[in-house]
């Protein structure tokens, strides 16, 4: 299954929250992302079915290897794109918002070249 922007956002958010907290539950995603609990529960069910996450008996969410790979890819894109925009004078807020949109649609080739250029 090809994961869409919404699914990528859930995985990225789970990765980020997992860096800050020992355990992450559906409610944590809902609060952080500003989504309703039913919406998050539907997304979690899909991500679990597609084996991007696991949910234990306490409701703790964990990224699988494939889920973590996608989350880290999107997170890296967000950080590089946001940093690039800030380096050329874009405000931090706008840079983060624009990076959030672009990170899901930029091609691997374009991202690699952007990253290469930025790292010079």
C-alpha positions as CSV (number, residue, x, y, z in Angstrom):
1,X,0.0,0.0,0.0
2,X,1.2,3.5,-0.8
3,X,0.9,5.6,2.3
4,X,-0.7,9.1,1.7
5,X,0.1,12.4,3.3
6,X,-2.2,11.8,6.2
7,X,-0.6,8.5,7.1
8,X,2.9,9.9,6.8
9,X,1.9,12.7,9.2
10,X,0.6,10.2,11.8
11,X,3.9,8.2,11.5
12,X,6.0,11.3,11.7
13,X,4.1,12.6,14.7
14,X,4.4,9.3,16.5
15,X,8.2,9.4,15.9
16,X,8.5,12.9,17.3
17,X,6.3,12.2,20.3
18,X,8.2,8.9,20.9
19,X,11.4,11.0,21.2
20,X,9.8,13.1,23.9
21,X,7.8,10.5,25.8
22,X,8.4,6.9,26.8
23,X,4.9,5.9,25.7
24,X,2.5,7.3,23.1
25,X,-1.2,6.6,22.9
26,X,-3.9,7.5,20.3
27,X,-5.0,10.4,22.6
28,X,-1.5,11.8,22.5
29,X,-1.7,11.9,18.7
30,X,-5.2,13.5,18.8
31,X,-4.1,16.3,21.1
32,X,-0.8,16.9,19.3
33,X,-2.3,16.9,15.8
34,X,-5.5,18.6,16.7
35,X,-7.7,15.8,15.3
36,X,-10.7,14.2,16.9
37,X,-10.3,10.9,18.8
38,X,-12.5,9.0,16.3
39,X,-10.4,10.2,13.4
40,X,-7.2,9.1,15.1
41,X,-8.7,5.8,16.0
42,X,-9.6,5.1,12.4
43,X,-6.1,6.1,11.2
44,X,-4.5,4.0,13.9
45,X,-6.6,1.0,12.8
46,X,-5.4,1.4,9.2
47,X,-1.8,1.9,10.2
48,X,-1.9,-1.2,12.4
49,X,-3.6,-3.3,9.6
50,X,-0.9,-2.2,7.2
51,X,1.7,-3.1,9.7
52,X,3.2,0.4,10.1
53,X,2.5,0.4,13.9
54,X,1.7,-2.0,16.7
55,X,-0.7,-1.3,19.6
56,X,-0.1,-3.2,22.8
57,X,-2.7,-4.2,25.4
58,X,-2.2,-0.9,27.2
59,X,-2.9,1.1,24.1
60,X,0.8,2.1,23.5
61,X,1.6,2.8,19.9
62,X,5.0,1.6,18.5
63,X,6.4,2.1,15.0
64,X,7.3,-1.1,13.1
65,X,10.5,-1.1,11.1
66,X,8.6,-0.1,8.0
67,X,6.7,2.6,9.8
68,X,9.9,4.0,11.4
69,X,11.6,4.1,8.0
70,X,8.8,6.2,6.5
71,X,8.6,8.4,9.6
72,X,12.3,9.1,9.7
73,X,12.3,9.9,5.9
74,X,9.5,12.4,6.4
75,X,11.1,13.9,9.5
76,X,14.4,14.3,7.8
77,X,12.7,16.0,4.8
78,X,10.8,18.4,7.2
79,X,14.0,19.3,9.0
80,X,16.1,19.9,5.9
81,X,13.4,21.8,4.0
82,X,12.6,23.9,7.1
83,X,16.2,24.7,7.8
84,X,16.8,25.6,4.1
85,X,13.9,28.1,4.2
86,X,15.1,29.6,7.4
87,X,18.6,30.0,6.0
88,X,17.2,32.2,3.2
89,X,15.3,34.4,5.5
90,X,11.9,32.8,5.8
91,X,10.3,33.1,9.3
92,X,10.5,30.0,11.5
93,X,6.7,29.6,11.5
94,X,6.3,29.9,7.7
95,X,9.3,27.7,7.1
96,X,7.8,24.9,9.3
97,X,4.4,25.2,7.7
98,X,5.8,25.1,4.1
99,X,8.1,22.3,4.9
100,X,5.1,20.3,6.3
101,X,3.4,20.6,3.0
102,X,6.4,20.1,0.7
103,X,7.8,17.1,2.6
104,X,5.1,14.8,1.3
105,X,5.2,15.7,-2.4
106,X,8.9,16.4,-3.2
107,X,10.5,13.7,-5.2
108,X,13.5,11.7,-3.9
109,X,15.7,13.2,-6.6
110,X,14.7,16.8,-5.9
111,X,15.1,16.3,-2.1
112,X,18.5,14.7,-2.5
113,X,19.7,17.7,-4.6
114,X,18.2,20.2,-2.2
115,X,19.9,18.4,0.7
116,X,23.2,18.3,-1.2
117,X,23.0,22.0,-2.0
118,X,22.0,23.0,1.6
119,X,24.8,20.9,3.1
120,X,27.5,22.7,1.0
